[in-house]
Amino acid sequence: MNRATTTAGTISRRDFLATTASALAFTALPRHVLAGAGQSPPSEKLIIAGVGVGGMGKAYVDSCNSENIAFLCDVNDSHAAHAYKAYPGAKVYRDFRKMLEKEKSIDAVIIGTPDHTHAVVAMAALKMKKHVYCAKPLTRTIHESRALARAAEEAGVATQMSVQSDAEEGQRVTCEWLADGAIGNVTHVHTWSDRPIWPQAIDRPKDTPPVPEGLDWDLWLGPAPQRPYHPIYVPFKWRGWYDFGTGALGDMGCHTFAHIAKALKLAAPKYVYASSSKLYGETFPAASQVHFEFGGRGDMPPVTVTWYDGGLKPPRPEGLDDSEHLGADGLIFTGEKGSMICGFTAANPRLLPKSAMDGYRRPAKTLPRSIGHYREWIQACKGGKPAGCNFAFGAPLTETVLLGNIALRVKGKLEWDAENMRFTNSDKANELIYENYRAPWTL
């Protein structure tokens, strides 16, 4: 592998970017002299490190390739080979801890690892005051989410969680129509997904095949409890296992709950409870239904949000044409004056029945439009405004879906005391708030 060349100076690159911004405005050299027309001069490009680049992590890195992708890190050489090939000038590491310790020039870290290692990678980067982009959900446990939100605030760096649809037009339109009173006060939201599309509702395999060449299984496990390697876990199939993933709700819930939370100004739920198909000891169920009850907010009444997965869907809303079927995923907002249905990422909202849509006068655009999900983060790294799904928003969002996952594992209606980060009526549920790291891993 070729190795990126960096030069250490007496000040960090981030300090350089911040302190020279105004000086550059007065330079006698025009921008196109310093770089090609339409390109950023090298001095303005972030030095980015990608961690976990074999799957979605490569898509994240590719979306930020206007910057200097200087370092790549993955525990599985064969799975990440296409990423290494795409960035031949990047220096390759297997252990992110060694990379962060050695490569002081890194400005920002992109995290595309499995859920169970999000927190340890992100925390290490935040402690070194690196900007962080992280896959959703932000963490596997509620305690980890709280810790990362606090660390990000203390570090004063730019953050973003990978809810790409938060930057799309559909999200803005959905929020604007609801704020306009298109269906009156919203009292219930239904949201459903075709996930899981990976193995769930299964027991741990008993056979112990050899670890494939190029995979560092101990590093892949990271802080998770020790267990033998099996292809039922990697790649991608880890999502259904309690120790590694966060199931269908953790994977896709962040997308729809982001729109719901912003449109309805939601804080933490007061109660959460769930039902599901058969429960297994170590994996999420094949299908589930989870209810979140939120209190009133200002002049907004209490609202219940219900999540469905595994093929389960909400009742057909009134006004939906008889010839139309609910899609594989979506959102239905129910209010005093009717319903609004939209795609899973809040795309193409429309009022029900059709006559309500035909007679609706669309409100003016009142919300600022996004420059793009990834560009938001890049500009925030360079001193711009915070990205739309920064950790101050992404951590509470993650916490909400993780509450639902706890409800799947603990029977009964759970009462959540958000201020004190505890359930008031279940010791068993409280045990699931925290992680149990394998030595020597710590947060």
N, C-alpha and C positions, 0 to 999 in steps of 0.2 A: 504493500500500500504506500502511496505517496504521502508525505507528511506535510501538513500546513506549516508555514514558517511564520512565526510571530516575533515581535520585538517588544521586550519589556521596557517601559519607561519609568520615570519617577512619579507619574500620576497615572491613574487607571484610565482606560479608554472611556468609561462612562463619564468620568470627570471631564475628560477632554471634550466629549460631545456636548456636554452641558455648558462648559465655560467658553467654548469657542463659537457657539451659535451666533452671538451678536457680532463677534469680530468678523465672521465670514461674510456678513451682510455688507461690510464696507471694503471687502477685498477689491483690488483693481482688476483681478482676473475674472472674466465671465465664467459662468458655470460650465459651459460646453468646452472650455479649454481644459478644465480639470478632469472632465470625463466625457464620454460620448454623449451626443445629443439625446436628451430624454433619460439619461442614466444618472444615478446618484454617484457623486465622487466617492472614491474608496474611503476617504476619511469620515464619510457620513454613514457608512454601512456598519450594521451591527455584526459583531462576531458571535455566531450562534452555534450552540452544541445541541445535537439531537440525542435523546436517550430513549431507547426502545424504538427502533426505526424499521423493523421488519414488516409491520402491518400498517395500521392507520398512522403510526408515527411518521412514516415516509410521506404520506399525504400532507401532514402538518408541515413537515420540513419543505416539501415541494411548494407549498403555498406561501412560504416565506423566503423563497430562493432569490428574491431581489436583494437579499442581504448576503453576508459572507458565511456560508455553511462550512465552518472550519473544522468541526469535530463531530464524529458519530460514535455512538456507544450502543452496543447490544450484546446480550448474553448468548445469542444464537447466531453464529456466523453464517450458516446456510440460509436461515430465514431472512437475514438482513443483507445478503449478498447483493441483491438488486439495488439497495440503497447505497452500498459502498461503490458499486459500479457507476451509479448516477453522479456521485460526487468524488471523483478520483483524487481530488486535491485535499480532501478532508482526512485528518488524522483519526485513526480508528482506535477505540478503547473497548474493553469488555466490562470493566468495573467503573461505574460512574463516579465512585468515591475517589479513585485514583485520578480520574480525568479532572475533576474539580480541584483536587489538591494541587495538581501539577500545572494546569493550564489557567494561569491567572488572568489571561487576556479575554476570557469569555465574558461577553456582555449579557447573554440571554440563553436560557435553557428551554428546549421544547421536549415535553414528556409524553411518550406514547406507549408506556409500559402497561402491563396488566394492573387492574385496580389496586391490588394489594401492595404494590410498590410505589404508587403515586406519591403518597405522603412522605416516605423516606427520601425520595429523590428531590421532591419539591422543597422539603425543609432544608436539606443540605444546600440547595441552591440559594434559598432565601437567606440563610445564615451568612452566606458569602455575598449577599446583596446583588444577586443576579436577577434579572427580569425572568419571569416564568410563564410559559404557556403549558397548560396541562389538559390531558384528555379528561372527559367526563365519565363518571362522576368524579368529583375532585378527590375523594378518598373512599375508603372501604368502611370506616367507622365515623361516628359523629364526633368523638373526641379528636380524631385527626383533623376533621374539617375545622373545628374551632381553633385548633392549634395553628393550622396553616393561615387562617384568616388573620389571626393575631400576629403571626410572624411576618406576613406580607405588609400589614400596616406598619409594623415597627421598622421593617427594612426600607419602606418608602419606594418600592420598585413597582414596575408595571406588571400586571398579571392579566390572564385571560383563561377561561375554561372553555372547552371546545363545544359550545352550543352555537353552531354556525348560523342556525336559523334566527337567532336573536338579532342578527344584523339585516335580516331580509325585509322586504316591503310588506309582506303579509303580516308580519308581527306588528308593524306600525299601524297598518290599516285596522287590524283587529282591535288594538288598544284604542284607536281613535273612534271607532264605531261604538264600542262599549261605553267610552267616556261621553259620547254624544247622546247616550240613552236610547240606542237603537232597539234594545229589548227590555229597557227598564232595569231595575235593580236585579242583579244576578244572584240567584239563590242556590244553583247547583251547576256543576261542571262535570261532564263525563269525558274521559279520555281513554283511548284504547290503542293497543299495539299488536302486531302479528308476532312479536317476539314471545318466547325464545325460538331462535333458529339454531341453537346449539344444544348439546345434551343436558338435560335436567331431569329431576325425578329419577335418579339412579343411585345405586350404591357404589362404594369405592371398589375398583377392580382388585382382584386377588393376585393376578399374575404380575410379574416384575420384569418386563422386557428391558434390554440394555439401553442406556442413554445414547441417543444418536450422536455421531461425530459432529463436533462444532457447537454443541449445546453444553453450557456450564449449568448443570441442573441445580447445584447449590446456590449459585448466584440468582438463578431464576426464582427459586423459592424465596430468597431474600429473608424478610422477617416472618414469613409464614412457617407453621410447624413442619417439621421434617416428615417426609413421606417418600416412597420410591417413585421414580419417574414412571410415567405411563402416557401414551399418546392421547389418552382421553382428556388430558389437560392442555397440551400445547400442540400447535399454536391455536389461538382463538377460543378453543373449547373450555377454557378456564372460567368463563363468565358465569356458569351455573353453579360453581362450587363456593360454599360459604367462605372458605379460607382464602380464595383468590379473587372472586368476582362479587357482583352485586345484583345478578339476575336481570330479568327483563325490565323491572322497574328502575334499577340503577342505570342500566344501559340507555334506555330510551325515555324514561320519565323526566330526566333533566330537560329534554327538548320541549315537551309540552308544558311542564310545570313552570318553565321560564316565562312563557307567554301568559299563563294564568296568573302568576305572581305579579308580573308587571301591570297587566290589565286591571287586576282587582286589588292591587296594593296589599298583597298578602304578607303577613309576618309568619310566625311559626303557628302550626295547628295546635288546637287545644286537646283534641282527641284523635286517636287513630285506631282502627280495627280492621280485621281482614278475614277472608275465607278463601279456601283454595282446594285444589285436588289433593290427593294423598301426599303427606309430608314424608320426606326421607331424611336420614340423619345428617347428611353433609351437603345436600344440594337443594336448590330452590324447587318449588313444585312445578308441575307441568302447566298449570293454569291458575290464575288468582284474580281476586277482586279485593281492592283495598280502598277504604274510606278515610278521608281526612276532613275533620270538622274545624273550621276557622271561625273565630269570633268576628263581631262587627268591627268596621274600620271607618271612623268618622260617621258620615251619613250612609255608608254602605252596610247592609244587613249581614248577618252571619251567612256563610256559604259552605256547602259540602262539595268536596271534589272526590270523585270516584274513578279509580284506575282499573282497567281490565287488560288482561293479557292471556296468551295461550289459546286464542280462538274465542274467548268470551267477549261479548259486546254489550253495550247498553241497550235499553229498550228503544225502539224506533221513536224518534221525536215527532210530535204532532206537526203536521204540515209537510212532512217529507212525502214526495210523490210516490205512489204505490209501485211504480216501475223502477224506483231507485233503491239500491242496496247500500248499506253502510260499507265503506271501503275497508281495506285491511287495517288502516289506522286513521285516527282523526280526533276531533274535538267537537263537543257540543256544549255551548253555553245556554243555560235556561234562565230566563228572566221573567219579570212580571208581565211583559207584553209579548212574549214569544221566545223563539230560540234562534241561535246563530250556529251554523255548522261550518267547519273549515277543515282543511287538511292538517295532517299531523304536525307540520311546522307552521301552523297558522296561515297557510297559503289559501288563497281564493275564498275568503269568508263570504257567506251569503245568509240572508235572513230567511226564516221559515214562518209561514208558508210563502210560496212564490209571490203571492199578491203583496206581501209585506215588502219583499225585495223590490218589486216593480215600482212601488210607491215611495221608496225610501230616497230621500235627498242626501247624498253623501256629504259628510262634513268636510270642511277645509283641512288641509294637512297642518297639524299643529305640532307634531313631534319631529325632531331633527332626524334626517335620514343618515344611514351609516355609509361610511366610505368603504366598507367591506370588513368582514369579521377579522381576517388576519391583518389587514392594513390598520385596523383600529389598534391592535396590540403593538404593531411595529411603531406606529406614530406615538403611542403612549410611552414606549421604551425611549423614544427620542425627545421626550418632554411634552408630548401632546396630552390631551385630556384622557382620563381613564377609559379603558375599553368597556364595552357594554356588559360583558359577562366577567368582569374582574372578580377577584376572590371575595370582595366585600359583598357581592351579590351571589356569586357562584357557591360559596361555602354554605350559606343558609339554604340555598336551593338544594344542594347535595344533602344537607341535613334532613330536609323534608322527605326526600325519597328514601333515605336510609331509615327514617322512622317507620315508613311503610314496610320495609324489609324486616324490621324487628317485629312488627305486628303480625307478619306472616309466620313467625317462629314462636310467638307467645300468644296464647289464647286470651280472649276477652277484650274489652274496650279499654285501651290504655290512655291514661291522662298524662299529658306532657307538660312539665314545668320547664319552659325554655330558659328562663332566667337562671335557674340553678342546674340546668342540664341533667335532669333526672325525671323519671316517671314516678308519680306520687303513689301509684298503686301496684307496682310490680317489681320485686327485687330481681326476678329472673330477667325481665326486660332491661333493667339497669346494668346487668352484667354484659349485655351486648353493645353498650355504648362505647366501651373501651376495647382497644386492641390488646393482643397478648403476643408480644414479639419474641421470636426465637433469638437467643443469645448468639452473637453479641450485638444484634441490631437494636437500635434505639431511635426515638424520634428527636 
